[in-house]
Amino acid sequence: MLKATLTHQTYFDGNVQSIAFERHGRRATAGVIAPGEYHFETEAPERMIVVSGELEAKIGEGWRTYPNGTSFEVPGKSAFDVRAKDPVAYLCEYL
Amino acid sequence: MLKATLTHQTYFDGNVQSIAFERHGRRATAGVIAPGEYHFETEAPERMIVVSGELEAKIGEGWRTYPNGTSFEVPGKSAFDVRAKDPVAYLCEYL
């Protein structure tokens, strides 16, 4: 079943915004992170794919840098931090 | 100069939505196209990069298929058509 509805989501006073969609029953969002540092909590496990710019992320201990084209996965029912010096576009896939 | 402001844009009754940002003076948008066919007109030349799903596009004559990871460029002051069977996430870079 196709689900055509797109949903705009905004977090952190509009500094993180995304468009949620669903394809073949899998949920995902395409979004942008403005410069700053943000803390997220997860329900489902998710994969964050950097599609423009460079994102730093801390999943557990220590910050790592994720350039455009790289990705990281975050367990469900957990939390992670990201920070961006410049705006970063990402795709988030719920696993 | 950093420009932190993200702008939500919606077209075709919400069937195409995007988040606009600017990095190092270059404008871009991350967005999603719901199933359907859409006609766009360009001001600046732009590069459309498919980051999730598969998009068909007609720039000039004939439809071509652009799978995830591929891109196409559209001249400024022109027009193009896209169609999607399932939702497609894209990055649009203004050139």
N, CA and C atoms of all chains as a GROMACS GRO file, in nm:
protein
  570
    1MET      N    1   0.085  -0.120   0.000
    1MET     CA    2   0.000   0.000   0.000
    1MET      C    3   0.088   0.125   0.000
    2LEU      N    4   0.060   0.213  -0.094
    2LEU     CA    5   0.132   0.340  -0.095
    2LEU      C    6   0.080   0.430   0.016
    3LYS      N    7   0.168   0.500   0.079
    3LYS     CA    8   0.126   0.604   0.174
    3LYS      C    9   0.186   0.735   0.126
    4ALA      N   10   0.101   0.819   0.069
    4ALA     CA   11   0.152   0.937   0.000
    4ALA      C   12   0.179   1.052   0.096
    5THR      N   13   0.124   1.048   0.214
    5THR     CA   14   0.128   1.164   0.301
    5THR      C   15   0.270   1.193   0.349
    6LEU      N   16   0.310   1.317   0.330
    6LEU     CA   17   0.439   1.362   0.382
    6LEU      C   18   0.412   1.448   0.506
    7THR      N   19   0.495   1.434   0.606
    7THR     CA   20   0.473   1.507   0.731
    7THR      C   21   0.596   1.591   0.765
    8HIS      N   22   0.572   1.720   0.784
    8HIS     CA   23   0.680   1.809   0.824
    8HIS      C   24   0.697   1.804   0.975
    9GLN      N   25   0.822   1.784   1.019
    9GLN     CA   26   0.852   1.777   1.162
    9GLN      C   27   0.957   1.882   1.196
   10THR      N   28   0.938   1.948   1.309
   10THR     CA   29   1.035   2.051   1.349
   10THR      C   30   1.074   2.030   1.495
   11TYR      N   31   1.204   2.043   1.522
   11TYR     CA   32   1.260   2.020   1.655
   11TYR      C   33   1.355   2.134   1.690
   12PHE      N   34   1.378   2.151   1.819
   12PHE     CA   35   1.479   2.248   1.866
   12PHE      C   36   1.456   2.387   1.804
   13ASP      N   37   1.333   2.437   1.821
   13ASP     CA   38   1.299   2.571   1.771
   13ASP      C   39   1.326   2.588   1.622
   14GLY      N   40   1.303   2.482   1.547
   14GLY     CA   41   1.319   2.490   1.402
   14GLY      C   42   1.460   2.469   1.353
   15ASN      N   43   1.553   2.436   1.445
   15ASN     CA   44   1.693   2.415   1.404
   15ASN      C   45   1.720   2.276   1.347
   16VAL      N   46   1.627   2.187   1.370
   16VAL     CA   47   1.628   2.057   1.302
   16VAL      C   48   1.488   2.038   1.244
   17GLN      N   49   1.482   2.017   1.114
   17GLN     CA   50   1.352   1.998   1.050
   17GLN      C   51   1.362   1.882   0.953
   18SER      N   52   1.251   1.810   0.938
   18SER     CA   53   1.254   1.695   0.847
   18SER      C   54   1.117   1.674   0.783
   19ILE      N   55   1.118   1.596   0.676
   19ILE     CA   56   0.997   1.554   0.606
   19ILE      C   57   0.991   1.401   0.620
   20ALA      N   58   0.886   1.353   0.684
   20ALA     CA   59   0.871   1.209   0.706
   20ALA      C   60   0.792   1.146   0.593
   21PHE      N   61   0.832   1.025   0.554
   21PHE     CA   62   0.759   0.951   0.451
   21PHE      C   63   0.768   0.802   0.480
   22GLU      N   64   0.692   0.726   0.402
   22GLU     CA   65   0.692   0.582   0.422
   22GLU      C   66   0.695   0.516   0.285
   23ARG      N   67   0.780   0.417   0.266
   23ARG     CA   68   0.786   0.345   0.138
   23ARG      C   69   0.797   0.196   0.164
   24HIS      N   70   0.708   0.121   0.105
   24HIS     CA   71   0.706  -0.024   0.125
   24HIS      C   72   0.703  -0.056   0.275
   25GLY      N   73   0.625   0.025   0.348
   25GLY     CA   74   0.608  -0.002   0.490
   25GLY      C   75   0.726   0.038   0.578
   26ARG      N   76   0.831   0.095   0.517
   26ARG     CA   77   0.947   0.141   0.596
   26ARG      C   78   0.940   0.292   0.611
   27ARG      N   79   0.957   0.339   0.732
   27ARG     CA   80   0.952   0.481   0.760
   27ARG      C   81   1.091   0.544   0.748
   28ALA      N   82   1.094   0.668   0.700
   28ALA     CA   83   1.221   0.740   0.687
   28ALA      C   84   1.192   0.889   0.692
   29THR      N   85   1.294   0.968   0.713
   29THR     CA   86   1.280   1.113   0.703
   29THR      C   87   1.399   1.170   0.628
   30ALA      N   88   1.374   1.278   0.554
   30ALA     CA   89   1.481   1.357   0.493
   30ALA      C   90   1.481   1.490   0.568
   31GLY      N   91   1.597   1.533   0.617
   31GLY     CA   92   1.597   1.653   0.698
   31GLY      C   93   1.726   1.731   0.694
   32VAL      N   94   1.724   1.839   0.768
   32VAL     CA   95   1.841   1.928   0.775
   32VAL      C   96   1.865   1.968   0.921
   33ILE      N   97   1.991   1.971   0.959
   33ILE     CA   98   2.034   2.011   1.093
   33ILE      C   99   2.109   2.143   1.082
   34ALA      N  100   2.058   2.247   1.146
   34ALA     CA  101   2.128   2.376   1.146
   34ALA      C  102   2.248   2.368   1.241
   35PRO      N  103   2.344   2.459   1.228
   35PRO     CA  104   2.461   2.456   1.316
   35PRO      C  105   2.420   2.455   1.463
   36GLY      N  106   2.485   2.368   1.541
   36GLY     CA  107   2.454   2.355   1.682
   36GLY      C  108   2.472   2.213   1.729
   37GLU      N  109   2.437   2.188   1.854
   37GLU     CA  110   2.449   2.053   1.911
   37GLU      C  111   2.313   2.011   1.965
   38TYR      N  112   2.275   1.887   1.939
   38TYR     CA  113   2.140   1.840   1.970
   38TYR      C  114   2.143   1.699   2.027
   39HIS      N  115   2.051   1.674   2.118
   39HIS     CA  116   2.038   1.543   2.181
   39HIS      C  117   1.908   1.479   2.136
   40PHE      N  118   1.916   1.357   2.084
   40PHE     CA  119   1.798   1.285   2.038
   40PHE      C  120   1.780   1.156   2.115
   41GLU      N  121   1.655   1.120   2.136
   41GLU     CA  122   1.624   0.989   2.191
   41GLU      C  123   1.554   0.907   2.084
   42THR      N  124   1.584   0.778   2.079
   42THR     CA  125   1.526   0.693   1.975
   42THR      C  126   1.418   0.603   2.032
   43GLU      N  127   1.319   0.575   1.949
   43GLU     CA  128   1.225   0.468   1.979
   43GLU      C  129   1.273   0.344   1.902
   44ALA      N  130   1.252   0.346   1.771
   44ALA     CA  131   1.303   0.239   1.685
   44ALA      C  132   1.454   0.260   1.663
   45PRO      N  133   1.525   0.153   1.630
   45PRO     CA  134   1.664   0.170   1.584
   45PRO      C  135   1.662   0.252   1.455
   46GLU      N  136   1.766   0.328   1.430
   46GLU     CA  137   1.768   0.408   1.309
   46GLU      C  138   1.907   0.421   1.248
   47ARG      N  139   1.906   0.443   1.117
   47ARG     CA  140   2.031   0.468   1.043
   47ARG      C  141   2.029   0.612   0.995
   48MET      N  142   2.133   0.687   1.029
   48MET     CA  143   2.145   0.826   0.984
   48MET      C  144   2.249   0.830   0.872
   49ILE      N  145   2.208   0.878   0.757
   49ILE     CA  146   2.296   0.887   0.641
   49ILE      C  147   2.316   1.034   0.608
   50VAL      N  148   2.442   1.077   0.606
   50VAL     CA  149   2.472   1.217   0.575
   50VAL      C  150   2.469   1.234   0.424
   51VAL      N  151   2.382   1.324   0.374
   51VAL     CA  152   2.371   1.342   0.229
   51VAL      C  153   2.426   1.477   0.181
   52SER      N  154   2.458   1.566   0.276
   52SER     CA  155   2.524   1.692   0.239
   52SER      C  156   2.588   1.751   0.364
   53GLY      N  157   2.716   1.783   0.356
   53GLY     CA  158   2.786   1.840   0.470
   53GLY      C  159   2.851   1.734   0.556
   54GLU      N  160   2.884   1.772   0.679
   54GLU     CA  161   2.958   1.683   0.769
   54GLU      C  162   2.897   1.692   0.908
   55LEU      N  163   2.867   1.577   0.965
   55LEU     CA  164   2.800   1.571   1.095
   55LEU      C  165   2.891   1.501   1.195
   56GLU      N  166   2.897   1.554   1.316
   56GLU     CA  167   2.962   1.481   1.424
   56GLU      C  168   2.854   1.414   1.508
   57ALA      N  169   2.882   1.293   1.554
   57ALA     CA  170   2.783   1.222   1.635
   57ALA      C  171   2.852   1.150   1.749
   58LYS      N  172   2.780   1.142   1.861
   58LYS     CA  173   2.828   1.066   1.977
   58LYS      C  174   2.719   0.965   2.010
   59ILE      N  175   2.754   0.837   1.989
   59ILE     CA  176   2.663   0.727   2.022
   59ILE      C  177   2.737   0.646   2.127
   60GLY      N  178   2.694   0.656   2.251
   60GLY     CA  179   2.777   0.600   2.357
   60GLY      C  180   2.891   0.694   2.387
   61GLU      N  181   3.017   0.647   2.380
   61GLU     CA  182   3.129   0.734   2.421
   61GLU      C  183   3.201   0.793   2.300
   62GLY      N  184   3.233   0.919   2.306
   62GLY     CA  185   3.322   0.979   2.209
   62GLY      C  186   3.255   1.029   2.082
   63TRP      N  187   3.302   1.143   2.035
   63TRP     CA  188   3.251   1.200   1.912
   63TRP      C  189   3.325   1.142   1.793
   64ARG      N  190   3.250   1.115   1.686
   64ARG     CA  191   3.310   1.076   1.558
   64ARG      C  192   3.254   1.165   1.448
   65THR      N  193   3.332   1.179   1.343
   65THR     CA  194   3.293   1.266   1.232
   65THR      C  195   3.240   1.182   1.117
   66TYR      N  196   3.125   1.222   1.066
   66TYR     CA  197   3.061   1.151   0.954
   66TYR      C  198   3.048   1.246   0.836
   67PRO      N  199   3.137   1.233   0.739
   67PRO     CA  200   3.129   1.319   0.620
   67PRO      C  201   3.014   1.274   0.529
   68ASN      N  202   2.983   1.358   0.434
   68ASN     CA  203   2.884   1.329   0.331
   68ASN      C  204   2.908   1.189   0.271
   69GLY      N  205   2.802   1.110   0.264
   69GLY     CA  206   2.813   0.976   0.207
   69GLY      C  207   2.832   0.867   0.310
   70THR      N  208   2.857   0.903   0.436
   70THR     CA  209   2.875   0.803   0.540
   70THR      C  210   2.749   0.796   0.626
   71SER      N  211   2.742   0.693   0.710
   71SER     CA  212   2.622   0.674   0.792
   71SER      C  213   2.659   0.608   0.924
   72PHE      N  214   2.567   0.617   1.017
   72PHE     CA  215   2.583   0.545   1.144
   72PHE      C  216   2.447   0.494   1.189
   73GLU      N  217   2.449   0.391   1.274
   73GLU     CA  218   2.324   0.335   1.323
   73GLU      C  219   2.316   0.353   1.474
   74VAL      N  220   2.193   0.374   1.520
   74VAL     CA  221   2.168   0.399   1.661
   74VAL      C  222   2.067   0.295   1.710
   75PRO      N  223   2.093   0.230   1.823
   75PRO     CA  224   1.998   0.131   1.874
   75PRO      C  225   1.865   0.196   1.913
   76GLY      N  226   1.759   0.118   1.914
   76GLY     CA  227   1.630   0.166   1.963
   76GLY      C  228   1.635   0.190   2.113
   77LYS      N  229   1.540   0.268   2.161
   77LYS     CA  230   1.529   0.297   2.304
   77LYS      C  231   1.662   0.343   2.362
   78SER      N  232   1.729   0.428   2.287
   78SER     CA  233   1.858   0.481   2.335
   78SER      C  234   1.863   0.631   2.302
   79ALA      N  235   1.982   0.686   2.300
   79ALA     CA  236   1.997   0.830   2.276
   79ALA      C  237   2.129   0.854   2.206
   80PHE      N  238   2.137   0.966   2.138
   80PHE     CA  239   2.263   1.006   2.077
   80PHE      C  240   2.266   1.157   2.062
   81ASP      N  241   2.387   1.209   2.042
   81ASP     CA  242   2.406   1.352   2.024
   81ASP      C  243   2.466   1.375   1.887
   82VAL      N  244   2.427   1.486   1.826
   82VAL     CA  245   2.491   1.527   1.701
   82VAL      C  246   2.531   1.673   1.713
   83ARG      N  247   2.633   1.710   1.637
   83ARG     CA  248   2.663   1.852   1.626
   83ARG      C  249   2.712   1.883   1.485
   84ALA      N  250   2.682   2.005   1.445
   84ALA     CA  251   2.712   2.049   1.308
   84ALA      C  252   2.769   2.190   1.314
   85LYS      N  253   2.879   2.212   1.243
   85LYS     CA  254   2.936   2.348   1.232
   85LYS      C  255   2.860   2.428   1.127
   86ASP      N  256   2.821   2.357   1.022
   86ASP     CA  257   2.744   2.417   0.912
   86ASP      C  258   2.621   2.329   0.890
   87PRO      N  259   2.521   2.376   0.818
   87PRO     CA  260   2.402   2.293   0.798
   87PRO      C  261   2.436   2.159   0.732
   88VAL      N  262   2.368   2.056   0.777
   88VAL     CA  263   2.390   1.919   0.729
   88VAL      C  264   2.256   1.861   0.685
   89ALA      N  265   2.251   1.804   0.567
   89ALA     CA  266   2.131   1.732   0.524
   89ALA      C  267   2.151   1.583   0.547
   90TYR      N  268   2.044   1.517   0.590
   90TYR     CA  269   2.054   1.375   0.623
   90TYR      C  270   1.929   1.300   0.577
   91LEU      N  271   1.948   1.169   0.566
   91LEU     CA  272   1.834   1.078   0.551
   91LEU      C  273   1.836   0.988   0.674
   92CYS      N  274   1.722   0.976   0.741
   92CYS     CA  275   1.712   0.887   0.857
   92CYS      C  276   1.618   0.772   0.822
   93GLU      N  277   1.670   0.650   0.830
   93GLU     CA  278   1.588   0.532   0.803
   93GLU      C  279   1.559   0.460   0.934
   94TYR      N  280   1.434   0.431   0.959
   94TYR     CA  281   1.397   0.355   1.078
   94TYR      C  282   1.408   0.207   1.045
   95LEU      N  283   1.478   0.134   1.130
   95LEU     CA  284   1.516  -0.005   1.097
   95LEU      C  285   1.421  -0.107   1.160
   96MET      N  286   2.998   3.358   0.636
   96MET     CA  287   2.889   3.382   0.732
   96MET      C  288   2.798   3.260   0.735
   97LEU      N  289   2.771   3.210   0.853
   97LEU     CA  290   2.676   3.101   0.865
   97LEU      C  291   2.535   3.154   0.853
   98LYS      N  292   2.450   3.080   0.785
   98LYS     CA  293   2.309   3.112   0.784
   98LYS      C  294   2.235   2.992   0.840
   99ALA      N  295   2.189   3.005   0.962
   99ALA     CA  296   2.135   2.890   1.034
   99ALA      C  297   1.991   2.862   0.998
  100THR      N  298   1.924   2.958   0.942
  100THR     CA  299   1.780   2.947   0.925
  100THR      C  300   1.743   2.838   0.825
  101LEU      N  301   1.656   2.748   0.867
  101LEU     CA  302   1.602   2.647   0.778
  101LEU      C  303   1.460   2.688   0.741
  102THR      N  304   1.424   2.667   0.618
  102THR     CA  305   1.292   2.709   0.569
  102THR      C  306   1.217   2.590   0.513
  103HIS      N  307   1.098   2.569   0.564
  103HIS     CA  308   1.013   2.461   0.513
  103HIS      C  309   0.934   2.511   0.392
  104GLN      N  310   0.939   2.434   0.284
  104GLN     CA  311   0.868   2.472   0.161
  104GLN      C  312   0.773   2.360   0.122
  105THR      N  313   0.654   2.397   0.078
  105THR     CA  314   0.558   2.294   0.038
  105THR      C  315   0.498   2.330  -0.097
  106TYR      N  316   0.486   2.229  -0.184
  106TYR     CA  317   0.436   2.248  -0.320
  106TYR      C  318   0.332   2.141  -0.351
  107PHE      N  319   0.247   2.169  -0.449
  107PHE     CA  320   0.151   2.068  -0.498
  107PHE      C  321   0.070   2.009  -0.383
  108ASP      N  322   0.005   2.098  -0.308
  108ASP     CA  323  -0.081   2.055  -0.197
  108ASP      C  324  -0.009   1.964  -0.097
  109GLY      N  325   0.119   1.991  -0.074
  109GLY     CA  326   0.194   1.913   0.026
  109GLY      C  327   0.253   1.784  -0.027
  110ASN      N  328   0.238   1.760  -0.158
  110ASN     CA  329   0.292   1.635  -0.214
  110ASN      C  330   0.442   1.643  -0.244
  111VAL      N  331   0.494   1.762  -0.249
  111VAL     CA  332   0.640   1.782  -0.254
  111VAL      C  333   0.673   1.880  -0.142
  112GLN      N  334   0.762   1.840  -0.053
  112GLN     CA  335   0.800   1.927   0.058
  112GLN      C  336   0.950   1.923   0.074
  113SER      N  337   1.007   2.037   0.116
  113SER     CA  338   1.151   2.039   0.131
  113SER      C  339   1.192   2.134   0.245
  114ILE      N  340   1.315   2.118   0.287
  114ILE     CA  341   1.377   2.205   0.387
  114ILE      C  342   1.494   2.274   0.318
  115ALA      N  343   1.488   2.406   0.310
  115ALA     CA  344   1.593   2.482   0.242
  115ALA      C  345   1.700   2.526   0.341
  116PHE      N  346   1.825   2.521   0.297
  116PHE     CA  347   1.936   2.566   0.381
  116PHE      C  348   2.043   2.630   0.292
  117GLU      N  349   2.140   2.689   0.358
  117GLU     CA  350   2.249   2.753   0.285
  117GLU      C  351   2.380   2.719   0.355
  118ARG      N  352   2.482   2.678   0.279
  118ARG     CA  353   2.612   2.646   0.339
  118ARG      C  354   2.721   2.706   0.251
  119HIS      N  355   2.807   2.782   0.312
  119HIS     CA  356   2.914   2.849   0.239
  119HIS      C  357   2.859   2.927   0.119
  120GLY      N  358   2.743   2.989   0.142
  120GLY     CA  359   2.686   3.073   0.038
  120GLY      C  360   2.615   2.998  -0.074
  121ARG      N  361   2.612   2.862  -0.064
  121ARG     CA  362   2.543   2.783  -0.166
  121ARG      C  363   2.408   2.738  -0.112
  122ARG      N  364   2.303   2.757  -0.188
  122ARG     CA  365   2.170   2.717  -0.145
  122ARG      C  366   2.139   2.574  -0.188
  123ALA      N  367   2.066   2.504  -0.103
  123ALA     CA  368   2.026   2.366  -0.133
  123ALA      C  369   1.898   2.335  -0.058
  124THR      N  370   1.832   2.227  -0.098
  124THR     CA  371   1.715   2.180  -0.023
  124THR      C  372   1.722   2.028  -0.011
  125ALA      N  373   1.673   1.979   0.102
  125ALA     CA  374   1.652   1.834   0.119
  125ALA      C  375   1.501   1.815   0.120
  126GLY      N  376   1.451   1.722   0.040
  126GLY     CA  377   1.305   1.711   0.031
  126GLY      C  378   1.257   1.572  -0.005
  127VAL      N  379   1.125   1.563  -0.012
  127VAL     CA  380   1.060   1.436  -0.046
  127VAL      C  381   0.949   1.463  -0.148
  128ILE      N  382   0.938   1.374  -0.245
  128ILE     CA  383   0.835   1.379  -0.348
  128ILE      C  384   0.741   1.262  -0.326
  129ALA      N  385   0.613   1.289  -0.302
  129ALA     CA  386   0.513   1.183  -0.287
  129ALA      C  387   0.479   1.126  -0.424
  130PRO      N  388   0.421   1.008  -0.431
  130PRO     CA  389   0.386   0.949  -0.561
  130PRO      C  390   0.301   1.045  -0.644
  131GLY      N  391   0.337   1.058  -0.772
  131GLY     CA  392   0.265   1.148  -0.861
  131GLY      C  393   0.359   1.204  -0.965
  132GLU      N  394   0.306   1.295  -1.046
  132GLU     CA  395   0.386   1.359  -1.150
  132GLU      C  396   0.378   1.510  -1.130
  133TYR      N  397   0.492   1.578  -1.144
  133TYR     CA  398   0.499   1.720  -1.110
  133TYR      C  399   0.584   1.795  -1.212
  134HIS      N  400   0.545   1.918  -1.237
  134HIS     CA  401   0.616   2.004  -1.331
  134HIS      C  402   0.682   2.118  -1.253
  135PHE      N  403   0.811   2.136  -1.271
  135PHE     CA  404   0.885   2.242  -1.201
  135PHE      C  405   0.947   2.338  -1.300
  136GLU      N  406   0.952   2.463  -1.261
  136GLU     CA  407   1.027   2.561  -1.339
  136GLU      C  408   1.147   2.606  -1.257
  137THR      N  409   1.258   2.629  -1.322
  137THR     CA  410   1.381   2.666  -1.251
  137THR      C  411   1.413   2.813  -1.269
  138GLU      N  412   1.471   2.870  -1.166
  138GLU     CA  413   1.534   3.002  -1.180
  138GLU      C  414   1.683   2.978  -1.202
  139ALA      N  415   1.752   2.940  -1.096
  139ALA     CA  416   1.894   2.902  -1.107
  139ALA      C  417   1.904   2.761  -1.167
  140PRO      N  418   2.018   2.729  -1.228
  140PRO     CA  419   2.043   2.590  -1.264
  140PRO      C  420   2.048   2.505  -1.136
  141GLU      N  421   2.010   2.381  -1.142
  141GLU     CA  422   2.011   2.298  -1.023
  141GLU      C  423   2.050   2.155  -1.051
  142ARG      N  424   2.102   2.091  -0.949
  142ARG     CA  425   2.136   1.948  -0.953
  142ARG      C  426   2.044   1.875  -0.857
  143MET      N  427   1.973   1.776  -0.907
  143MET     CA  428   1.885   1.694  -0.824
  143MET      C  429   1.954   1.560  -0.800
  144ILE      N  430   1.974   1.528  -0.673
  144ILE     CA  431   2.041   1.402  -0.635
  144ILE      C  432   1.938   1.315  -0.562
  145VAL      N  433   1.916   1.196  -0.612
  145VAL     CA  434   1.821   1.104  -0.548
  145VAL      C  435   1.891   1.037  -0.430
  146VAL      N  436   1.835   1.053  -0.310
  146VAL     CA  437   1.901   0.995  -0.192
  146VAL      C  438   1.822   0.879  -0.132
  147SER      N  439   1.699   0.858  -0.177
  147SER     CA  440   1.622   0.740  -0.136
  147SER      C  441   1.510   0.717  -0.237
  148GLY      N  442   1.502   0.596  -0.290
  148GLY     CA  443   1.398   0.563  -0.386
  148GLY      C  444   1.443   0.585  -0.529
  149GLU      N  445   1.348   0.596  -0.619
  149GLU     CA  446   1.378   0.607  -0.762
  149GLU      C  447   1.287   0.711  -0.826
  150LEU      N  448   1.348   0.803  -0.898
  150LEU     CA  449   1.274   0.914  -0.958
  150LEU      C  450   1.286   0.907  -1.109
  151GLU      N  451   1.176   0.934  -1.179
  151GLU     CA  452   1.182   0.953  -1.323
  151GLU      C  453   1.180   1.102  -1.352
  152ALA      N  454   1.256   1.144  -1.450
  152ALA     CA  455   1.260   1.287  -1.482
  152ALA      C  456   1.264   1.305  -1.633
  153LYS      N  457   1.200   1.412  -1.677
  153LYS     CA  458   1.202   1.450  -1.819
  153LYS      C  459   1.257   1.592  -1.828
  154ILE      N  460   1.378   1.604  -1.880
  154ILE     CA  461   1.441   1.735  -1.900
  154ILE      C  462   1.457   1.747  -2.052
  155GLY      N  463   1.376   1.830  -2.113
  155GLY     CA  464   1.374   1.829  -2.258
  155GLY      C  465   1.289   1.711  -2.304
  156GLU      N  466   1.346   1.622  -2.389
  156GLU     CA  467   1.263   1.514  -2.444
  156GLU      C  468   1.290   1.382  -2.372
  157GLY      N  469   1.184   1.310  -2.343
  157GLY     CA  470   1.196   1.172  -2.297
  157GLY      C  471   1.219   1.156  -2.148
  158TRP      N  472   1.156   1.054  -2.094
  158TRP     CA  473   1.172   1.024  -1.953
  158TRP      C  474   1.295   0.936  -1.930
  159ARG      N  475   1.368   0.964  -1.822
  159ARG     CA  476   1.478   0.876  -1.781
  159ARG      C  477   1.460   0.842  -1.633
  160THR      N  478   1.514   0.728  -1.594
  160THR     CA  479   1.499   0.681  -1.457
  160THR      C  480   1.626   0.708  -1.379
  161TYR      N  481   1.610   0.769  -1.262
  161TYR     CA  482   1.725   0.802  -1.176
  161TYR      C  483   1.712   0.727  -1.044
  162PRO      N  484   1.785   0.618  -1.028
  162PRO     CA  485   1.779   0.543  -0.902
  162PRO      C  486   1.856   0.617  -0.792
  163ASN      N  487   1.835   0.571  -0.671
  163ASN     CA  488   1.907   0.620  -0.554
  163ASN      C  489   2.058   0.628  -0.582
  164GLY      N  490   2.115   0.744  -0.553
  164GLY     CA  491   2.259   0.762  -0.572
  164GLY      C  492   2.293   0.830  -0.703
  165THR      N  493   2.196   0.847  -0.792
  165THR     CA  494   2.224   0.915  -0.919
  165THR      C  495   2.170   1.057  -0.914
  166SER      N  496   2.206   1.137  -1.013
  166SER     CA  497   2.165   1.277  -1.013
  166SER      C  498   2.149   1.326  -1.156
  167PHE      N  499   2.081   1.438  -1.168
  167PHE     CA  500   2.072   1.505  -1.298
  167PHE      C  501   2.075   1.655  -1.277
  168GLU      N  502   2.114   1.728  -1.381
  168GLU     CA  503   2.120   1.874  -1.372
  168GLU      C  504   2.020   1.936  -1.468
  169VAL      N  505   1.965   2.048  -1.425
  169VAL     CA  506   1.864   2.118  -1.504
  169VAL      C  507   1.912   2.261  -1.525
  170PRO      N  508   1.906   2.312  -1.649
  170PRO     CA  509   1.949   2.449  -1.674
  170PRO      C  510   1.860   2.551  -1.601
  171GLY      N  511   1.913   2.668  -1.577
  171GLY     CA  512   1.835   2.776  -1.520
  171GLY      C  513   1.731   2.826  -1.621
  172LYS      N  514   1.629   2.895  -1.569
  172LYS     CA  515   1.525   2.952  -1.655
  172LYS      C  516   1.468   2.849  -1.751
  173SER      N  517   1.446   2.728  -1.699
  173SER     CA  518   1.388   2.624  -1.782
  173SER      C  519   1.283   2.548  -1.700
  174ALA      N  520   1.251   2.428  -1.740
  174ALA     CA  521   1.148   2.352  -1.672
  174ALA      C  522   1.180   2.204  -1.684
  175PHE      N  523   1.127   2.126  -1.594
  175PHE     CA  524   1.141   1.981  -1.603
  175PHE      C  525   1.024   1.915  -1.532
  176ASP      N  526   1.005   1.787  -1.563
  176ASP     CA  527   0.899   1.709  -1.500
  176ASP      C  528   0.962   1.593  -1.425
  177VAL      N  529   0.900   1.559  -1.314
  177VAL     CA  530   0.943   1.438  -1.242
  177VAL      C  531   0.819   1.354  -1.212
  178ARG      N  532   0.840   1.225  -1.198
  178ARG     CA  533   0.731   1.141  -1.149
  178ARG      C  534   0.789   1.030  -1.061
  179ALA      N  535   0.708   0.992  -0.964
  179ALA     CA  536   0.752   0.893  -0.865
  179ALA      C  537   0.638   0.795  -0.841
  180LYS      N  538   0.671   0.666  -0.841
  180LYS     CA  539   0.570   0.564  -0.809
  180LYS      C  540   0.555   0.551  -0.658
  181ASP      N  541   0.667   0.566  -0.589
  181ASP     CA  542   0.672   0.561  -0.443
  181ASP      C  543   0.745   0.688  -0.398
  182PRO      N  544   0.735   0.722  -0.269
  182PRO     CA  545   0.803   0.844  -0.223
  182PRO      C  546   0.954   0.840  -0.251
  183VAL      N  547   1.006   0.954  -0.289
  183VAL     CA  548   1.149   0.968  -0.322
  183VAL      C  549   1.207   1.083  -0.239
  184ALA      N  550   1.320   1.060  -0.175
  184ALA     CA  551   1.391   1.168  -0.107
  184ALA      C  552   1.503   1.218  -0.196
  185TYR      N  553   1.523   1.349  -0.195
  185TYR     CA  554   1.622   1.408  -0.284
  185TYR      C  555   1.698   1.521  -0.214
  186LEU      N  556   1.812   1.552  -0.270
  186LEU     CA  557   1.887   1.674  -0.236
  186LEU      C  558   1.893   1.757  -0.362
  187CYS      N  559   1.854   1.884  -0.352
  187CYS     CA  560   1.862   1.974  -0.467
  187CYS      C  561   1.965   2.081  -0.438
  188GLU      N  562   2.067   2.089  -0.523
  188GLU     CA  563   2.172   2.190  -0.507
  188GLU      C  564   2.156   2.295  -0.616
  189TYR      N  565   2.153   2.421  -0.576
  189TYR     CA  566   2.146   2.529  -0.674
  189TYR      C  567   2.287   2.563  -0.719
  190LEU      N  568   2.307   2.570  -0.849
  190LEU     CA  569   2.442   2.576  -0.905
  190LEU      C  570   2.483   2.718  -0.941
   0.00000   0.00000   0.00000
